[in-house]
Amino acid sequence: MLFLDDVDAVKIYRLESKLNKLKQEKVEISKKYEETKNILNQLDDPEALEKYAREKKFFKHDDEDIFIIVDKDEQPVLK
């Protein structure tokens, strides 16, 4: 005789794989969080803030022009 319940082997397998995927996401998000926290700590210095704004966000002074040189295969990352 076989009794089927709400919790069967297939459902347990799916839940385990989902749990593993969520654990991996947690690790990746934790890494990104630490990187962001480190960047924010460094931005307390005005010189570091200006460097970050110019290099990552392409900020400029009013009398400057910015030229971005990109390889054919590479797409620019602008947010």
Order of alpha helices (4+ residues) and beta strands (2+ residues): alpha-alpha
